[in-house]
C-alpha cells in the first residue's frame, strides 16, 4: 500500500490516459508479476484530487500476495477522512487478523464531572459516585474541543458528498468543502495555540 505515483491503464481511468507512462510504470508491474501480487483496491476508485485542477486520479494503490486474499475483509477509499490540507484520499484496508489485547485501567473523566455546589471536604467521599471513567487514548489531544469535533464532522460529511459528486465539478458542495476545510485547519491552529498559552500561564 502506498503512493506509487505511477499511472497505468491497469488501475488508472481511461479519461486520464494523458497521464499514462508505460516506461516508469513497468518496474512496478514487473515487481507485481515477480511476486505474484494482486491488486486489492477495486478499479474505479480514485485516490487523489488535484488541489489545482480538482481532477481525480489514482497514484495510490494496494497490492498483496494471493495468500493474503482470505484475510482481506474490505479495501476501499474513505473520502470522509481526508485531511483539510491534503489531496490524497485515505485508503482503509481491513484484515481479519487476531491481535493481542491489553487491558488498560480506565482513567477518571474529570471534565464531565459536575462540581457545582460541591465542597472540598466531600470530594474524596463522592469521587466513586460522581467521576465517570474513561479509557486512556494514545492519541489524546489535550487541546481538542467539542467545536473542533463538530467542524470535523461537517468536513467529513462534505467530503463524502463531494466524493459522490466528483463528476460534477461545479456542484456547490465542492466550494463548501474547501471553505469548511480551511476553517477547520485555522481553528485547529488557533485552538492549539491558545491552549498551550493558557497552560503556560497557569
N, C-alpha and C positions, 0 to 999 in steps of 0.2 A: 504494500500500500504506500502511495506517495505521489508527489508531483514529479512526473517523469518529463514534463514539458516536451512531449512528442505528440504530433498529430498524424494519425494514420487512419485509413478507412475501416480498419478492424474495430475501431471504437469511436472515431470522430464522425459526426453527421456529415452527409454529403454536401450540405449547404456551406460547410466550412472547407470545401476541397481546396480552396486557395491557400489553406494553411498546411496541406499535406506536404510532408518532406520524407520521402521514402529512404533517403540516404541516412539521415540522422535517426530514423526510427528503426532501421534494420538491426543494429546491435541489440536493441531491446527485444525485438522479435526473435532473434537468434537465441538470446538467453532464455526466453519463454519456451522455445522449442527444445532447447537442450535439457531443460529440467522438467519438461512435460507439464508445464503450468497451464492453468485455465484462467479465463477472465471471470472474476466473481461479481464485479459490478455490472448489472444489466446494461445492454445497449440503450441508447436514447436518453440517458441521464447526464446532463451537463454538470460540470463540477466547478465552473468558473464563469463569472460575469465581469467583463472588462469594465473598469471604472471610467474609462474614457469613451468607449463606444456602446456600452451595455450589451455587447454581443456575448452569447453563451457559447462556451467551448468546453473541451474535456481534456485538459492536460494531466489531470489526476486519474489514477486507476488503481485497481486492486487485482492482484494475481495470486493464485495459490496452487499448490500441488493437488493432484486428484485425491490423495489420501485425506485432504482437509475438507472435502465436499460434505461428508456426512456430519461434520461438526458445525457447518455454516447454517445458522438459523435465518438470518437476514443480512443483506448487504445492499444499502441504499443511501441516497443523499438526504441530508437534513437541513434544508434551507432556513428553517426557523431558528437554527442555532448559529447562523452566520454572524460573525462579529461586526461591530459598527464601522471598522476601518480596514476591512479585508475584502478581496474579490473572490476568494475561494469558498466553495460550499463544503461544509463538513461532511464526511462520509462515516456512516455508522455501520460497523461490522459486528454482528452478534454471533458469538460462537458458543456451542454447548460444551463448555469446559467446567470441570469441577475445580474450584479453588478453595483452599483452606480459609475458614472464617475465624477471626479473632474476636473475642468478647471484650468490648471496651466498657468500662464503667461509665454510666451516664453522669453528666455534669448538671448542676442546677442552672436553670434559665432565669437569672436574676432580672432580666429586662421585662419578663412577663409577670413579675410579682407586683401586686398592688400593696404598697407600703403605706398608703394614706390612712390616717387615723391610727397608725400603729406607734407604739412607743419602744424605745431601745431595749427596755428591760425584758420585753417578752419576745424579742426576735428569735433567740435560740429555742424557745419553747414552741414556737409556731412554725419553725422552718420546715419541718417534715410535712406539715399540713398545707402550707401556702406556696412553697417554692417548687415548681414543676421541674422535672428532669429533662435534659436534652442530651442526645448522644454527641460526643465531640466530632467535629468535621475537620478533616485535614486541610480543607481548602477554605476555612472560615475567614471572612474578612471583617475585621472589627469596625471598619468604616461603612459597611453596607447598610442601606436604609430601605424602608418599605417603598419610598418613592422610586428608588433605583429598580426595585423588583417590578413595580408597576410599569416603568419605562421599558424594562427588558421584555415583559410580556407583550407590550404594544409592538416592539420591534419584531419579536418572534411571529406575532400574528400577521404583521405586514409582510414579513419575509416569506411566509407561506403563501400569501395572496399574490405577491409579486412573482414568485416562482411559478405559480399556476398560470399567471398572465404574462409569462416571458415572451410569448408570441405576439403580444400586443404592447409594444414599447411605449405607446402614447397613453396607456391607461393611467389614470390618476394615482393608482397605488404605488407606482414606481417613484414618483416625486414625494409622496407621503413617506415612503420608506427611507429615502435619502434624508429627509428632514428629521425623521424620528431617530435615525442612527446618529446624526450629527448632535442632536440634543442629548441623546443617551451618552455619547462619548464625552461631551462637555460636562454633563452632570457627574459622571464618574470622576473626572479630573478635579472638579471643584469640591465635591463631597469628600474625596480622599484627602485633599489638601487641608480643608477646614478641620477634619477630624484630627489630623496629626498636630495642627496648630493648637487646638483645644487641649489635646493630650499633653503637649509640652508645657502649656501654660498651667495645667493642673499639677 
